[in-house]
Amino acid sequence: MRLDGKVALITGAGSGLGRESAQLFAAEGARVAVVDIDAERAEHTVQLVERQGGTACAIVADVADEAAVTRSVETTLGAFGKLDIMFANAGIISRGGVPTVAGGEQVEFQDLTDADWQRVVSVNLSGVFYCAKAAVPAMRRNGGGTIVATSSAASLVAYPAAAIYSATKAGVNGLVRGLSLDLGKYGIRVNAIAPTHGMSPNFLAPTGAPVVGRSYEEVAGPWDPAVSPIPLKLNRPPSLRDNANVALFLASDESAYLSGLTVPTTDGGTLSRVAMAFDEDAAAS
Ligand SMILES: NC(=O)c1ccc[n+]([C@@H]2O[C@H](COP(=O)([O-])OP(=O)(O)OC[C@H]3O[C@@H](n4cnc5c(N)ncnc54)[C@H](O)[C@@H]3O)[C@@H](O)[C@H]2O)c1
């Protein structure tokens, strides 16, 4: 097992990638602190982990609140005695973000408010800073550790109506690079994943919606690789587990000499495309 004897704290673990990772990390031997702003979701993830024979505890915290994040680490240390892995995964989209995908509220850029900006920055960027800051003392006592953050493909390319979101995720990439340089001497590695496909539709759903537990592509109906925008045409859709597997790699000792990287996960070649229109079939023949 890749995480035998390890203790992991995962934020945003009540749904989507966080829940999938809690289940995967536990299956790989980790005891998991399941942190979410939504108590019911966190409790449900703990039940799922326990049902598969794993060990987890639920912690309710808003990652935008530094004191709450610090308390989450203290609670984890109280329950499990140490912290090896901090997976700072919780994140939110800005109001009106990616409207073409969500079919939701349309918000013109000039109508976004300072409160919109502050909330997304607080959760997506300050939240990762608070998680790293709270984890480092425990990891230093432990002789090292690994911090993984969830960034996004939106940190690397543009998405419609997602400028605030993209800025926060690009900030996460920079934070990870800087922290990796400062923390390497303590045996602490810092990396991010930038999911592109295979992610959680709950992300664009209202808070309190039932947790889907499958990816956009899995719920979209029969999978047709020929019409998928993903250049790598596998015979199955990308899944939350595909993304969680990369988080697991970065959390485990298998990536012992990787730090400071943002890895585009479950990308399928999308980010390898050129930013101009051309006939791909003609180019391939
Ligand atoms: N789903 C996507 O389209 C997509 C794509 C790329 C990256 N991401 C990133 O993936 C990460 C995980 O999101 P997901 O796709 O699994 O979405 P999700 O909505 O399914 O899960 C996110 C979880 O985080 C919790 N959460 C929200 N705000 C929080 C806060 N302030 N404090 C603590 N918990 C909070 C939610 O209650 C939810 O359970 C996020 O950082 C997101 O930005 C998502």
The ligand as a MOL file (V3000), in Angstrom:
LIG
                    3D

  0  0  0     0  0            999 V3000
M  V30 BEGIN CTAB
M  V30 COUNTS 44 48 0 0 0
M  V30 BEGIN ATOM
M  V30 1 N -15.0260 20.4450 -11.0930 0
M  V30 2 C -14.3080 21.1750 -11.9300 0
M  V30 3 O -14.7560 21.5770 -13.0080 0
M  V30 4 C -12.8830 21.5020 -11.5640 0
M  V30 5 C -11.9110 21.5860 -12.5680 0
M  V30 6 C -10.5930 21.8830 -12.2160 0
M  V30 7 C -10.2680 22.1030 -10.8860 0
M  V30 8 N -11.2430 22.0170 -9.9200 0 CHG=1
M  V30 9 C -10.8470 22.2100 -8.5240 0
M  V30 10 O -11.0000 20.9670 -7.8670 0
M  V30 11 C -11.1260 21.2060 -6.4560 0
M  V30 12 C -12.1980 20.3000 -5.8860 0
M  V30 13 O -13.4500 20.6600 -6.4060 0
M  V30 14 P -14.4710 19.5790 -7.0020 0
M  V30 15 O -14.4010 19.6920 -8.4650 0
M  V30 16 O -14.2610 18.2760 -6.3590 0 CHG=-1
M  V30 17 O -15.8590 20.2650 -6.5620 0
M  V30 18 P -16.9790 19.8330 -5.5320 0
M  V30 19 O -17.8690 21.0300 -5.4520 0
M  V30 20 O -17.5640 18.5250 -5.9080 0
M  V30 21 O -16.2270 19.6310 -4.1300 0
M  V30 22 C -15.6960 20.7030 -3.4090 0
M  V30 23 C -15.9670 20.5090 -1.9170 0
M  V30 24 O -15.3610 21.6210 -1.2350 0
M  V30 25 C -16.2380 22.0720 -0.2240 0
M  V30 26 N -15.9470 23.4780 0.0410 0
M  V30 27 C -16.3360 24.5530 -0.6980 0
M  V30 28 N -15.8950 25.6830 -0.1140 0
M  V30 29 C -15.2190 25.3020 0.9900 0
M  V30 30 C -14.5520 26.0280 2.0110 0
M  V30 31 N -14.5090 27.3790 1.9930 0
M  V30 32 N -13.9580 25.3470 3.0160 0
M  V30 33 C -14.0230 23.9900 3.0490 0
M  V30 34 N -14.6630 23.2610 2.1210 0
M  V30 35 C -15.2490 23.9090 1.1020 0
M  V30 36 C -17.6320 21.8380 -0.7830 0
M  V30 37 O -18.6200 21.7610 0.2620 0
M  V30 38 C -17.4530 20.5320 -1.5320 0
M  V30 39 O -17.7710 19.4320 -0.7050 0
M  V30 40 C -11.3790 22.7100 -6.3140 0
M  V30 41 O -10.1940 23.3420 -5.8700 0
M  V30 42 C -11.7070 23.1610 -7.7210 0
M  V30 43 O -11.3500 24.5040 -7.9400 0
M  V30 44 C -12.5280 21.7050 -10.2400 0
M  V30 END ATOM
M  V30 BEGIN BOND
M  V30 1 1 1 2
M  V30 2 2 2 3
M  V30 3 1 2 4
M  V30 4 1 4 5
M  V30 5 2 4 44
M  V30 6 2 5 6
M  V30 7 1 6 7
M  V30 8 2 7 8
M  V30 9 1 8 9
M  V30 10 1 8 44
M  V30 11 1 9 10
M  V30 12 1 9 42
M  V30 13 1 10 11
M  V30 14 1 11 12
M  V30 15 1 11 40
M  V30 16 1 12 13
M  V30 17 1 13 14
M  V30 18 2 14 15
M  V30 19 1 14 16
M  V30 20 1 14 17
M  V30 21 1 17 18
M  V30 22 2 18 19
M  V30 23 1 18 20
M  V30 24 1 18 21
M  V30 25 1 21 22
M  V30 26 1 22 23
M  V30 27 1 23 24
M  V30 28 1 23 38
M  V30 29 1 24 25
M  V30 30 1 25 26
M  V30 31 1 25 36
M  V30 32 1 26 27
M  V30 33 1 26 35
M  V30 34 2 27 28
M  V30 35 1 28 29
M  V30 36 1 29 30
M  V30 37 2 29 35
M  V30 38 1 30 31
M  V30 39 2 30 32
M  V30 40 1 32 33
M  V30 41 2 33 34
M  V30 42 1 34 35
M  V30 43 1 36 37
M  V30 44 1 36 38
M  V30 45 1 38 39
M  V30 46 1 40 41
M  V30 47 1 40 42
M  V30 48 1 42 43
M  V30 END BOND
M  V30 END CTAB
M  END
